[in-house]
């Protein structure tokens, strides 16, 4: 229901991904809509957000464009 997510880079000055799955479940996650009770430390303006179907919680930081090439 609450906790602390501490973000740190292995390389000084390297920013973590803008959106990264933190928790994944096969069923919908039952929790507060705004994930209140959770704090993200270590990077400015970071937050936690649910996926649309609430099966994942993402680490999110608004810092430009994220491109994924496969």
C-alpha positions as CSV (number, residue, x, y, z in Angstrom):
1,X,0.0,0.0,0.0
2,X,2.9,2.3,0.4
3,X,6.7,2.5,0.0
4,X,9.7,4.2,-1.3
5,X,11.3,3.7,-4.7
6,X,14.9,4.9,-4.8
7,X,16.3,5.5,-8.3
8,X,20.0,5.6,-8.9
9,X,22.2,5.3,-12.0
10,X,25.1,2.8,-12.3
11,X,26.9,5.5,-14.4
12,X,27.1,9.0,-13.0
13,X,25.0,11.5,-15.0
14,X,23.1,8.7,-16.9
15,X,19.3,9.2,-16.7
16,X,17.1,6.1,-16.1
17,X,14.6,5.2,-18.9
18,X,11.6,7.6,-19.2
19,X,9.1,4.7,-18.8
20,X,10.0,1.4,-17.3
21,X,7.9,-1.5,-15.9
22,X,8.4,-1.8,-12.1
23,X,5.7,-4.3,-11.1
24,X,3.8,-6.7,-13.4
25,X,0.8,-8.9,-12.6
26,X,-1.4,-11.3,-14.5
27,X,-4.5,-9.7,-12.9
28,X,-5.5,-6.1,-12.2
29,X,-3.6,-4.5,-9.3
30,X,-5.8,-3.3,-6.5
31,X,-4.5,-0.1,-5.2
32,X,-5.2,3.7,-4.9
33,X,-5.8,5.3,-8.3
34,X,-3.0,7.8,-7.8
35,X,-0.6,5.4,-6.1
36,X,-0.7,7.6,-3.1
37,X,1.6,6.4,-0.3
38,X,4.5,5.7,-2.7
39,X,7.4,8.1,-3.0
40,X,10.1,8.2,-5.8
41,X,13.4,9.6,-4.8
42,X,16.6,10.1,-6.8
43,X,15.3,11.8,-9.9
44,X,13.3,15.0,-10.3
45,X,9.6,14.8,-11.3
46,X,9.5,11.0,-11.3
47,X,6.3,9.2,-10.5
48,X,4.6,5.8,-10.6
49,X,1.7,5.1,-12.9
50,X,-0.6,2.2,-13.8
51,X,-1.0,0.7,-17.3
52,X,-4.4,1.2,-18.8
53,X,-5.5,-2.3,-17.7
54,X,-3.9,-1.9,-14.3
55,X,-1.7,-5.0,-14.7
56,X,1.5,-3.0,-14.5
57,X,3.0,-0.2,-12.5
58,X,5.5,1.9,-14.4
59,X,8.3,4.2,-13.3
60,X,7.7,7.4,-15.3
61,X,9.6,10.6,-15.8
62,X,8.6,13.3,-18.3
63,X,11.8,14.2,-20.0
64,X,11.4,14.2,-23.8
65,X,10.8,11.5,-26.3
66,X,11.3,7.8,-25.8
67,X,12.1,5.8,-29.0
68,X,12.2,2.0,-29.1
69,X,13.8,0.4,-32.2
70,X,13.6,-3.3,-32.6
